[in-house]
Amino acid sequence: MSTTTVNDWDAELQAVQATARARGAVPGVSTPEQLRGRSGLQVMQAMLAGELPYPHIMQTLDYHLVQVERGRAVFQGVPQLMHYNPLGSVHGGWYATLLDSALGCAVHTALEADQGYTTAELGIHIVRAASMKSGPLRAIGQVVHVGRQLATAEARIVDAAGKLYAHGSTTCLVFAAPAS
């Protein structure tokens, strides 16, 4: 049984954000020069540490990278009113984006230097409605397989008690990163 609490999650998020702010992290796109020679894990660790820019989508949908290790990436977010659809519930695109980020970045952490990837297939299943009252949710992505041309991963969106909100999977194409 997990002893993780919402306070633990909030403290971890605040520490990650403070480190990134101290290093001047801003939204943006990394240059080929910043990425060249770094493994996918090194790129993701540099982003987490605020040494590389983070994607604008994280600012747009108010979620953050909180953990990375080889084959695993974790993002945290809290659904806000701005994420609701006209029916008054969290838009499916919020779940899909959070899952896609965890899935793709988990794959990214398993790639060698100068490799790239792109999502070829994304499947999601929303099993519980989230709301502004749900508190922080985490998308936890885990690699299943990485080959020369294809990679697969699975992810789950859970709350601090481990309650499942959504899960998904991806197939990514793996390729040599362009030089420019």
C-alpha positions as CSV (number, residue, x, y, z in Angstrom):
1,M,0.0,0.0,0.0
2,S,1.4,3.4,-1.0
3,T,1.9,6.1,1.6
4,T,2.1,8.8,-1.0
5,T,0.0,11.9,-0.2
6,V,-1.2,14.9,-2.1
7,N,1.2,16.9,0.1
8,D,4.1,14.7,-1.1
9,W,3.1,15.3,-4.7
10,D,2.8,19.1,-4.2
11,A,6.1,19.3,-2.4
12,E,7.8,17.4,-5.3
13,L,6.2,19.6,-7.9
14,Q,7.2,22.8,-6.0
15,A,10.8,21.6,-5.8
16,V,10.9,20.8,-9.5
17,Q,9.4,24.2,-10.4
18,A,11.8,26.1,-8.0
19,T,14.8,24.4,-9.6
20,A,13.6,25.1,-13.1
21,R,12.9,28.8,-12.2
22,A,16.3,29.2,-10.6
23,R,17.9,28.0,-13.9
24,G,15.7,30.4,-16.0
25,A,13.5,27.7,-17.6
26,V,11.1,29.1,-20.1
27,P,8.7,27.5,-22.6
28,G,10.3,26.9,-26.0
29,V,11.8,24.5,-28.4
30,S,15.3,23.1,-28.0
31,T,17.8,23.7,-30.8
32,P,19.5,20.9,-32.6
33,E,22.8,22.1,-31.0
34,Q,21.3,21.7,-27.5
35,L,20.2,18.2,-28.2
36,R,23.1,16.8,-30.3
37,G,25.0,14.0,-28.6
38,R,22.6,13.7,-25.7
39,S,20.6,10.5,-25.0
40,G,16.8,10.9,-24.7
41,L,17.2,10.4,-20.9
42,Q,19.8,13.2,-20.8
43,V,17.5,15.5,-22.7
44,M,14.6,14.8,-20.4
45,Q,16.7,15.2,-17.3
46,A,18.0,18.6,-18.6
47,M,14.4,19.7,-19.2
48,L,13.3,18.6,-15.8
49,A,16.3,20.5,-14.3
50,G,15.4,23.7,-16.2
51,E,18.5,23.5,-18.4
52,L,16.4,23.1,-21.6
53,P,13.1,24.8,-22.5
54,Y,9.9,23.0,-21.7
55,P,7.2,22.6,-24.3
56,H,4.6,25.4,-24.6
57,I,1.8,22.8,-24.2
58,M,2.7,22.3,-20.6
59,Q,2.1,26.0,-19.9
60,T,-1.1,25.9,-22.0
61,L,-2.7,23.0,-20.2
62,D,-1.0,23.7,-16.8
63,Y,0.8,20.4,-16.2
64,H,4.4,19.7,-15.4
65,L,7.1,17.1,-15.8
66,V,8.0,15.8,-12.3
67,Q,10.0,12.6,-12.7
68,V,12.1,10.9,-15.4
69,E,14.2,7.8,-15.5
70,R,15.1,5.4,-18.2
71,G,11.9,4.1,-19.7
72,R,9.6,6.2,-17.4
73,A,8.2,9.7,-17.3
74,V,5.7,11.3,-14.9
75,F,3.7,14.4,-15.4
76,Q,1.4,16.1,-12.9
77,G,-1.6,18.4,-13.4
78,V,-4.8,19.5,-11.9
79,P,-7.8,19.9,-14.2
80,Q,-9.0,23.5,-14.2
81,L,-12.2,25.2,-15.4
82,M,-10.4,26.2,-18.6
83,H,-10.1,22.4,-19.3
84,Y,-13.8,21.8,-19.2
85,N,-16.0,21.0,-22.2
86,P,-19.4,22.6,-22.8
87,L,-21.1,19.8,-20.9
88,G,-19.2,20.8,-17.7
89,S,-16.7,18.0,-17.5
90,V,-13.0,17.8,-18.2
91,H,-12.4,17.6,-22.0
92,G,-11.1,14.3,-23.3
93,G,-8.2,16.3,-24.9
94,W,-6.8,17.1,-21.5
95,Y,-6.5,13.4,-20.6
96,A,-5.2,12.6,-24.1
97,T,-2.5,15.3,-23.9
98,L,-1.4,14.3,-20.4
99,L,-1.2,10.6,-21.5
100,D,0.5,11.4,-24.8
101,S,3.2,13.4,-22.9
102,A,3.9,10.7,-20.4
103,L,3.9,8.0,-23.2
104,G,6.1,9.9,-25.6
105,C,8.5,11.1,-23.0
106,A,8.9,7.6,-21.5
107,V,9.9,6.4,-25.0
108,H,12.2,9.4,-25.4
109,T,14.1,8.4,-22.2
110,A,14.9,5.1,-23.7
111,L,16.4,6.5,-26.9
112,E,20.1,6.8,-27.7
113,A,21.8,10.0,-28.6
114,D,20.7,11.5,-31.9
115,Q,17.6,9.4,-32.2
116,G,14.1,10.9,-32.5
117,Y,10.6,9.6,-32.4
118,T,7.0,10.5,-33.4
119,T,3.7,9.2,-32.3
120,A,2.2,6.8,-34.9
121,E,-0.7,5.6,-32.8
122,L,-2.3,6.8,-29.5
123,G,-5.2,5.1,-27.7
124,I,-6.8,6.3,-24.5
125,H,-9.5,5.0,-22.2
126,I,-11.1,7.4,-19.7
127,V,-12.6,5.4,-16.8
128,R,-13.4,8.1,-14.2
129,A,-14.4,11.7,-14.5
130,A,-11.9,14.2,-13.2
131,S,-12.8,17.7,-12.1
132,M,-11.3,20.8,-10.4
133,K,-12.0,19.0,-7.1
134,S,-10.0,15.9,-8.1
135,G,-6.7,17.5,-6.9
136,P,-3.5,16.7,-8.6
137,L,-3.4,13.8,-11.0
138,R,-0.3,12.1,-12.4
139,A,0.2,10.5,-15.8
140,I,2.8,7.8,-15.4
141,G,4.3,6.5,-18.6
142,Q,6.3,3.3,-18.9
143,V,8.1,1.9,-21.9
144,V,7.0,-1.6,-23.0
145,H,9.3,-2.1,-26.0
146,V,12.0,-0.1,-27.9
147,G,13.3,-1.4,-31.1
148,R,15.2,0.0,-34.0
149,Q,12.1,1.4,-35.7
150,L,9.2,1.0,-33.3
151,A,8.6,1.7,-29.6
152,T,5.6,1.1,-27.5
153,A,4.6,2.4,-24.1
154,E,1.7,2.4,-21.6
155,A,0.5,5.1,-19.2
156,R,-2.0,5.6,-16.4
157,I,-3.5,8.8,-14.9
158,V,-4.0,8.3,-11.2
159,D,-4.6,10.4,-8.1
160,A,-2.4,10.2,-5.0
161,A,-4.4,7.4,-3.6
162,G,-3.8,5.3,-6.7
163,K,-7.4,5.7,-8.1
164,L,-7.4,5.2,-11.9
165,Y,-8.8,8.0,-14.1
166,A,-7.5,7.0,-17.5
167,H,-5.0,4.8,-19.2
168,G,-3.5,4.6,-22.7
169,S,-0.9,3.2,-25.0
170,T,1.2,4.4,-27.9
171,T,3.2,3.1,-30.8
172,C,6.0,5.5,-31.8
173,L,8.2,5.5,-34.9
174,V,11.9,5.7,-34.0
175,F,14.4,7.3,-36.4
176,A,17.7,9.1,-36.7
177,A,17.3,12.7,-35.6
178,P,17.7,15.2,-38.3
179,A,21.0,17.2,-38.2
180,S,19.2,20.5,-38.3
